Amino acid sequence: MIYAKLKSECSGRYLSELESIISSIEKKAVSIQPCISDEGYMARYPPIEGIGELDFNIICRLIRTLYIGRTICSPTLRVGRIDDGNVALTFTHDGGLTIQRIRKLEDATIYASGGYRIILLASRCSLCGFRIFECIIGLCNVCLEGLEFDEKQDGSSENIREFLLNLARISEGGAGEIEEYLEDQLRKLSRKIWLPHSVDEIDMDVLHISIILSMMNLYSRIHNARELRKVADYLNRICYSDDIGKIIEDIVKLYSEK
């Protein structure tokens, strides 16, 4: 397993503390009432204190990759909504959550957990002002104290190397398939953090998602075949290293140069 060790003041630390944060929210802070037009109840969860402004472009990108029922999202209106046919979850501009058609508060907590993970990845850090996914891989140059590794865990670093090598191979062929590949990878990882099986998986998948989002931003700034080939060569070169920490440092250098 690989996970980012962040400064205590970094808002990204809430990702690993999320379950305890949700359970510690005072019941009176979570308003729950009968839905007027839907069967069940509506719960309103407040924003988590200590996170900055939400980037609704990232919110929309993440929830659209979930492919869960009906999704509505607008960066302009700063609102997003997922409806899986049973429960509807709305992301509001202030970083809060509204969950409709739930049967009991315990059910709402499960949905709130996934919703808050998406909010946190798309929010800005109160310490450095960068988006939290950028803090996690060190793009802010402030929050990341280091990447920690558990050698007993299987292939987590290899998954990242494989992703980057595939991206390099696709880049060599031009821009056509890059966006599709990145969206496909983001979709797989987004669904895993939406309903994770363990905290270990969250740590690893959040790191991987942070790399994918950074590569999406990087490729959006590349506009010709020569630059694509240069990026492909760079990714091929850095992935020969067995040190995943060094690979991520090199990604940060590449991102910062573009």
Secondary structure by P-SEA (a helix, b strand, c coil): ccccccccccccccccaaaaaaaacccccbbbbcccccccbbbbbccccccccccaaaaaaaaaaccccbbbbbccccbbbbbcccbbbbbccccbbbbcccccaaaaaaaaaaaaaaaaaacccccccccaaaaaaccccccccbbbbcccccaaaaaaaaaaaaaaaaaaacccaaaaaaaaaaaaaaaaaaccccaaaaaaaaaaaaaaaaaaaaaaacccaaaaaaaaaaaaaaaccccaaaaaaaaaaaaaac
